[in-house]
Amino acid sequence: MTTRNGDALAEVTKVKESAGRLAHGEAAGEGDPVRVLAGLIHQLAEQVERMVDIGTMTPLGRGPDSPRPR
């Protein structure tokens, strides 16, 4: 695992933990829960993009077991 990969995975883990707290009613601060959720989704999407860019993940439809035509 490269440092960049480890960094992206660490960020995904933080987003997962934050989403879990939000789901259990432990929202951080007094922010609007919908906006907090939207921010978490945005962060997660950015990290998935980073992981695809550095080759950690294969884009959907391009892997060897993909049901989609290549």
Backbone atoms as SQL, in Angstrom:
CREATE TABLE atoms (id INTEGER PRIMARY KEY, chain TEXT, resi INTEGER, resn TEXT, atom TEXT, x REAL, y REAL, z REAL);
INSERT INTO atoms VALUES
  (1, 'A', 1, 'MET', 'N', 0.848, -1.168, 0.000),
  (2, 'A', 1, 'MET', 'CA', 0.000, 0.000, 0.000),
  (3, 'A', 1, 'MET', 'C', 0.897, 1.235, 0.000),
  (4, 'A', 2, 'THR', 'N', 0.659, 2.132, -0.944),
  (5, 'A', 2, 'THR', 'CA', 1.449, 3.352, -1.013),
  (6, 'A', 2, 'THR', 'C', 0.936, 4.351, 0.012),
  (7, 'A', 3, 'THR', 'N', 1.715, 5.371, 0.258),
  (8, 'A', 3, 'THR', 'CA', 1.299, 6.399, 1.205),
  (9, 'A', 3, 'THR', 'C', 0.019, 7.077, 0.726),
  (10, 'A', 4, 'ARG', 'N', -0.056, 7.377, -0.560),
  (11, 'A', 4, 'ARG', 'CA', -1.268, 8.033, -1.086),
  (12, 'A', 4, 'ARG', 'C', -2.472, 7.127, -0.899),
  (13, 'A', 5, 'ASN', 'N', -2.292, 5.822, -1.135),
  (14, 'A', 5, 'ASN', 'CA', -3.372, 4.872, -0.947),
  (15, 'A', 5, 'ASN', 'C', -3.773, 4.830, 0.518),
  (16, 'A', 6, 'GLY', 'N', -2.779, 4.787, 1.401),
  (17, 'A', 6, 'GLY', 'CA', -3.062, 4.776, 2.833),
  (18, 'A', 6, 'GLY', 'C', -3.784, 6.032, 3.278),
  (19, 'A', 7, 'ASP', 'N', -3.397, 7.173, 2.714),
  (20, 'A', 7, 'ASP', 'CA', -4.061, 8.430, 3.049),
  (21, 'A', 7, 'ASP', 'C', -5.522, 8.399, 2.621),
  (22, 'A', 8, 'ALA', 'N', -5.778, 7.927, 1.420),
  (23, 'A', 8, 'ALA', 'CA', -7.153, 7.858, 0.919),
  (24, 'A', 8, 'ALA', 'C', -7.978, 6.907, 1.774),
  (25, 'A', 9, 'LEU', 'N', -7.405, 5.762, 2.128),
  (26, 'A', 9, 'LEU', 'CA', -8.124, 4.796, 2.953),
  (27, 'A', 9, 'LEU', 'C', -8.409, 5.362, 4.344),
  (28, 'A', 10, 'ALA', 'N', -7.470, 6.104, 4.904),
  (29, 'A', 10, 'ALA', 'CA', -7.684, 6.737, 6.212),
  (30, 'A', 10, 'ALA', 'C', -8.834, 7.730, 6.151),
  (31, 'A', 11, 'GLU', 'N', -8.907, 8.489, 5.065),
  (32, 'A', 11, 'GLU', 'CA', -10.003, 9.449, 4.909),
  (33, 'A', 11, 'GLU', 'C', -11.345, 8.735, 4.759),
  (34, 'A', 12, 'VAL', 'N', -11.371, 7.633, 4.027),
  (35, 'A', 12, 'VAL', 'CA', -12.605, 6.858, 3.868),
  (36, 'A', 12, 'VAL', 'C', -13.051, 6.340, 5.235),
  (37, 'A', 13, 'THR', 'N', -12.111, 5.885, 6.037),
  (38, 'A', 13, 'THR', 'CA', -12.439, 5.394, 7.376),
  (39, 'A', 13, 'THR', 'C', -13.040, 6.506, 8.234),
  (40, 'A', 14, 'LYS', 'N', -12.487, 7.714, 8.152),
  (41, 'A', 14, 'LYS', 'CA', -13.034, 8.848, 8.904),
  (42, 'A', 14, 'LYS', 'C', -14.467, 9.152, 8.472),
  (43, 'A', 15, 'VAL', 'N', -14.700, 9.113, 7.163),
  (44, 'A', 15, 'VAL', 'CA', -16.050, 9.377, 6.649),
  (45, 'A', 15, 'VAL', 'C', -17.014, 8.305, 7.155),
  (46, 'A', 16, 'LYS', 'N', -16.577, 7.053, 7.145),
  (47, 'A', 16, 'LYS', 'CA', -17.418, 5.949, 7.622),
  (48, 'A', 16, 'LYS', 'C', -17.791, 6.159, 9.087),
  (49, 'A', 17, 'GLU', 'N', -16.809, 6.524, 9.901),
  (50, 'A', 17, 'GLU', 'CA', -17.071, 6.746, 11.322),
  (51, 'A', 17, 'GLU', 'C', -18.016, 7.923, 11.540),
  (52, 'A', 18, 'SER', 'N', -17.814, 8.994, 10.787),
  (53, 'A', 18, 'SER', 'CA', -18.695, 10.161, 10.899),
  (54, 'A', 18, 'SER', 'C', -20.117, 9.820, 10.476),
  (55, 'A', 19, 'ALA', 'N', -20.253, 9.051, 9.412),
  (56, 'A', 19, 'ALA', 'CA', -21.582, 8.640, 8.945),
  (57, 'A', 19, 'ALA', 'C', -22.264, 7.757, 9.987),
  (58, 'A', 20, 'GLY', 'N', -21.503, 6.898, 10.630),
  (59, 'A', 20, 'GLY', 'CA', -22.063, 6.058, 11.682),
  (60, 'A', 20, 'GLY', 'C', -22.591, 6.878, 12.847),
  (61, 'A', 21, 'ARG', 'N', -21.824, 7.892, 13.247),
  (62, 'A', 21, 'ARG', 'CA', -22.283, 8.778, 14.333),
  (63, 'A', 21, 'ARG', 'C', -23.547, 9.520, 13.915),
  (64, 'A', 22, 'LEU', 'N', -23.588, 9.994, 12.687),
  (65, 'A', 22, 'LEU', 'CA', -24.760, 10.706, 12.190),
  (66, 'A', 22, 'LEU', 'C', -25.977, 9.778, 12.183),
  (67, 'A', 23, 'ALA', 'N', -25.770, 8.536, 11.755),
  (68, 'A', 23, 'ALA', 'CA', -26.868, 7.567, 11.689),
  (69, 'A', 23, 'ALA', 'C', -27.426, 7.229, 13.079),
  (70, 'A', 24, 'HIS', 'N', -26.587, 7.345, 14.092),
  (71, 'A', 24, 'HIS', 'CA', -27.025, 7.028, 15.456),
  (72, 'A', 24, 'HIS', 'C', -27.447, 8.265, 16.237),
  (73, 'A', 25, 'GLY', 'N', -27.661, 9.360, 15.534),
  (74, 'A', 25, 'GLY', 'CA', -28.146, 10.574, 16.182),
  (75, 'A', 25, 'GLY', 'C', -27.088, 11.354, 16.932),
  (76, 'A', 26, 'GLU', 'N', -25.832, 11.072, 16.652),
  (77, 'A', 26, 'GLU', 'CA', -24.737, 11.759, 17.323),
  (78, 'A', 26, 'GLU', 'C', -24.083, 12.759, 16.369),
  (79, 'A', 27, 'ALA', 'N', -24.891, 13.532, 15.677),
  (80, 'A', 27, 'ALA', 'CA', -24.384, 14.478, 14.683),
  (81, 'A', 27, 'ALA', 'C', -23.435, 15.476, 15.322),
  (82, 'A', 28, 'ALA', 'N', -22.375, 15.774, 14.599),
  (83, 'A', 28, 'ALA', 'CA', -21.379, 16.724, 15.091),
  (84, 'A', 28, 'ALA', 'C', -21.920, 18.142, 15.002),
  (85, 'A', 29, 'GLY', 'N', -21.803, 18.873, 16.077),
  (86, 'A', 29, 'GLY', 'CA', -22.217, 20.267, 16.076),
  (87, 'A', 29, 'GLY', 'C', -23.717, 20.428, 15.934),
  (88, 'A', 30, 'GLU', 'N', -24.096, 21.604, 15.523),
  (89, 'A', 30, 'GLU', 'CA', -25.518, 21.905, 15.372),
  (90, 'A', 30, 'GLU', 'C', -25.882, 22.087, 13.908),
  (91, 'A', 31, 'GLY', 'N', -25.080, 21.516, 13.009),
  (92, 'A', 31, 'GLY', 'CA', -25.330, 21.658, 11.586),
  (93, 'A', 31, 'GLY', 'C', -26.547, 20.873, 11.122),
  (94, 'A', 32, 'ASP', 'N', -27.053, 21.262, 9.993),
  (95, 'A', 32, 'ASP', 'CA', -28.169, 20.573, 9.366),
  (96, 'A', 32, 'ASP', 'C', -27.722, 19.162, 8.985),
  (97, 'A', 33, 'PRO', 'N', -28.409, 18.122, 9.476),
  (98, 'A', 33, 'PRO', 'CA', -27.985, 16.746, 9.192),
  (99, 'A', 33, 'PRO', 'C', -27.919, 16.419, 7.696),
  (100, 'A', 34, 'VAL', 'N', -28.787, 17.019, 6.905),
  (101, 'A', 34, 'VAL', 'CA', -28.761, 16.757, 5.464),
  (102, 'A', 34, 'VAL', 'C', -27.488, 17.330, 4.847),
  (103, 'A', 35, 'ARG', 'N', -27.114, 18.512, 5.278),
  (104, 'A', 35, 'ARG', 'CA', -25.876, 19.119, 4.763),
  (105, 'A', 35, 'ARG', 'C', -24.648, 18.347, 5.231),
  (106, 'A', 36, 'VAL', 'N', -24.682, 17.858, 6.467),
  (107, 'A', 36, 'VAL', 'CA', -23.581, 17.045, 6.976),
  (108, 'A', 36, 'VAL', 'C', -23.455, 15.780, 6.135),
  (109, 'A', 37, 'LEU', 'N', -24.584, 15.131, 5.863),
  (110, 'A', 37, 'LEU', 'CA', -24.584, 13.922, 5.045),
  (111, 'A', 37, 'LEU', 'C', -24.074, 14.208, 3.636),
  (112, 'A', 38, 'ALA', 'N', -24.519, 15.306, 3.051),
  (113, 'A', 38, 'ALA', 'CA', -24.047, 15.671, 1.714),
  (114, 'A', 38, 'ALA', 'C', -22.535, 15.886, 1.711),
  (115, 'A', 39, 'GLY', 'N', -22.018, 16.507, 2.765),
  (116, 'A', 39, 'GLY', 'CA', -20.573, 16.703, 2.867),
  (117, 'A', 39, 'GLY', 'C', -19.826, 15.387, 2.970),
  (118, 'A', 40, 'LEU', 'N', -20.372, 14.445, 3.733),
  (119, 'A', 40, 'LEU', 'CA', -19.738, 13.131, 3.857),
  (120, 'A', 40, 'LEU', 'C', -19.733, 12.387, 2.521),
  (121, 'A', 41, 'ILE', 'N', -20.826, 12.462, 1.802),
  (122, 'A', 41, 'ILE', 'CA', -20.901, 11.809, 0.489),
  (123, 'A', 41, 'ILE', 'C', -19.872, 12.423, -0.455),
  (124, 'A', 42, 'HIS', 'N', -19.752, 13.724, -0.420),
  (125, 'A', 42, 'HIS', 'CA', -18.776, 14.413, -1.267),
  (126, 'A', 42, 'HIS', 'C', -17.355, 13.977, -0.932),
  (127, 'A', 43, 'GLN', 'N', -17.025, 13.933, 0.355),
  (128, 'A', 43, 'GLN', 'CA', -15.693, 13.491, 0.775),
  (129, 'A', 43, 'GLN', 'C', -15.417, 12.063, 0.338),
  (130, 'A', 44, 'LEU', 'N', -16.402, 11.199, 0.499),
  (131, 'A', 44, 'LEU', 'CA', -16.231, 9.800, 0.117),
  (132, 'A', 44, 'LEU', 'C', -16.006, 9.669, -1.384),
  (133, 'A', 45, 'ALA', 'N', -16.772, 10.421, -2.161),
  (134, 'A', 45, 'ALA', 'CA', -16.595, 10.387, -3.620),
  (135, 'A', 45, 'ALA', 'C', -15.205, 10.850, -4.024),
  (136, 'A', 46, 'GLU', 'N', -14.704, 11.885, -3.382),
  (137, 'A', 46, 'GLU', 'CA', -13.350, 12.364, -3.682),
  (138, 'A', 46, 'GLU', 'C', -12.302, 11.295, -3.375),
  (139, 'A', 47, 'GLN', 'N', -12.465, 10.593, -2.275),
  (140, 'A', 47, 'GLN', 'CA', -11.491, 9.573, -1.908),
  (141, 'A', 47, 'GLN', 'C', -11.557, 8.376, -2.851),
  (142, 'A', 48, 'VAL', 'N', -12.744, 8.001, -3.272),
  (143, 'A', 48, 'VAL', 'CA', -12.874, 6.903, -4.242),
  (144, 'A', 48, 'VAL', 'C', -12.205, 7.307, -5.553),
  (145, 'A', 49, 'GLU', 'N', -12.404, 8.552, -5.985),
  (146, 'A', 49, 'GLU', 'CA', -11.731, 9.029, -7.197),
  (147, 'A', 49, 'GLU', 'C', -10.218, 8.944, -7.059),
  (148, 'A', 50, 'ARG', 'N', -9.695, 9.352, -5.900),
  (149, 'A', 50, 'ARG', 'CA', -8.246, 9.271, -5.668),
  (150, 'A', 50, 'ARG', 'C', -7.762, 7.828, -5.746),
  (151, 'A', 51, 'MET', 'N', -8.524, 6.922, -5.155),
  (152, 'A', 51, 'MET', 'CA', -8.116, 5.518, -5.148),
  (153, 'A', 51, 'MET', 'C', -8.138, 4.931, -6.559),
  (154, 'A', 52, 'VAL', 'N', -9.091, 5.344, -7.370),
  (155, 'A', 52, 'VAL', 'CA', -9.137, 4.886, -8.767),
  (156, 'A', 52, 'VAL', 'C', -7.958, 5.481, -9.534),
  (157, 'A', 53, 'ASP', 'N', -7.680, 6.761, -9.310),
  (158, 'A', 53, 'ASP', 'CA', -6.580, 7.440, -10.012),
  (159, 'A', 53, 'ASP', 'C', -5.224, 6.797, -9.732),
  (160, 'A', 54, 'ILE', 'N', -5.008, 6.329, -8.497),
  (161, 'A', 54, 'ILE', 'CA', -3.707, 5.749, -8.172),
  (162, 'A', 54, 'ILE', 'C', -3.667, 4.241, -8.397),
  (163, 'A', 55, 'GLY', 'N', -4.766, 3.688, -8.934),
  (164, 'A', 55, 'GLY', 'CA', -4.760, 2.279, -9.309),
  (165, 'A', 55, 'GLY', 'C', -5.141, 1.312, -8.220),
  (166, 'A', 56, 'THR', 'N', -5.626, 1.794, -7.092),
  (167, 'A', 56, 'THR', 'CA', -6.035, 0.908, -6.007),
  (168, 'A', 56, 'THR', 'C', -7.350, 0.222, -6.330),
  (169, 'A', 57, 'MET', 'N', -8.218, 0.937, -7.027),
  (170, 'A', 57, 'MET', 'CA', -9.528, 0.391, -7.387),
  (171, 'A', 57, 'MET', 'C', -9.662, 0.390, -8.904),
  (172, 'A', 58, 'THR', 'N', -10.422, -0.578, -9.410),
  (173, 'A', 58, 'THR', 'CA', -10.710, -0.650, -10.834),
  (174, 'A', 58, 'THR', 'C', -12.067, -0.004, -11.078),
  (175, 'A', 59, 'PRO', 'N', -12.165, 0.920, -12.028),
  (176, 'A', 59, 'PRO', 'CA', -13.457, 1.527, -12.325),
  (177, 'A', 59, 'PRO', 'C', -14.486, 0.467, -12.697),
  (178, 'A', 60, 'LEU', 'N', -15.717, 0.697, -12.335),
  (179, 'A', 60, 'LEU', 'CA', -16.807, -0.226, -12.608),
  (180, 'A', 60, 'LEU', 'C', -16.870, -0.543, -14.103),
  (181, 'A', 61, 'GLY', 'N', -16.977, -1.796, -14.412),
  (182, 'A', 61, 'GLY', 'CA', -17.092, -2.216, -15.799),
  (183, 'A', 61, 'GLY', 'C', -15.772, -2.498, -16.478),
  (184, 'A', 62, 'ARG', 'N', -14.661, -2.400, -15.742),
  (185, 'A', 62, 'ARG', 'CA', -13.362, -2.612, -16.370),
  (186, 'A', 62, 'ARG', 'C', -12.559, -3.744, -15.734),
  (187, 'A', 63, 'GLY', 'N', -13.087, -4.331, -14.700),
  (188, 'A', 63, 'GLY', 'CA', -12.366, -5.416, -14.031),
  (189, 'A', 63, 'GLY', 'C', -12.532, -6.732, -14.750),
  (190, 'A', 64, 'PRO', 'N', -11.723, -7.727, -14.410),
  (191, 'A', 64, 'PRO', 'CA', -11.775, -9.022, -15.094),
  (192, 'A', 64, 'PRO', 'C', -13.095, -9.767, -14.863),
  (193, 'A', 65, 'ASP', 'N', -13.792, -9.491, -13.754),
  (194, 'A', 65, 'ASP', 'CA', -15.037, -10.182, -13.471),
  (195, 'A', 65, 'ASP', 'C', -16.266, -9.320, -13.757),
  (196, 'A', 66, 'SER', 'N', -16.067, -8.221, -14.452),
  (197, 'A', 66, 'SER', 'CA', -17.156, -7.303, -14.723),
  (198, 'A', 66, 'SER', 'C', -18.163, -7.901, -15.704),
  (199, 'A', 67, 'PRO', 'N', -19.457, -7.773, -15.386),
  (200, 'A', 67, 'PRO', 'CA', -20.476, -8.261, -16.307),
  (201, 'A', 67, 'PRO', 'C', -20.678, -7.325, -17.503),
  (202, 'A', 68, 'ARG', 'N', -20.133, -6.136, -17.420),
  (203, 'A', 68, 'ARG', 'CA', -20.301, -5.173, -18.507),
  (204, 'A', 68, 'ARG', 'C', -19.311, -5.462, -19.647),
  (205, 'A', 69, 'PRO', 'N', -19.743, -5.237, -20.871),
  (206, 'A', 69, 'PRO', 'CA', -18.802, -5.423, -21.988),
  (207, 'A', 69, 'PRO', 'C', -17.714, -4.353, -21.937),
  (208, 'A', 70, 'ARG', 'N', -16.521, -4.726, -22.344),
  (209, 'A', 70, 'ARG', 'CA', -15.397, -3.792, -22.338),
  (210, 'A', 70, 'ARG', 'C', -15.114, -3.305, -23.720);
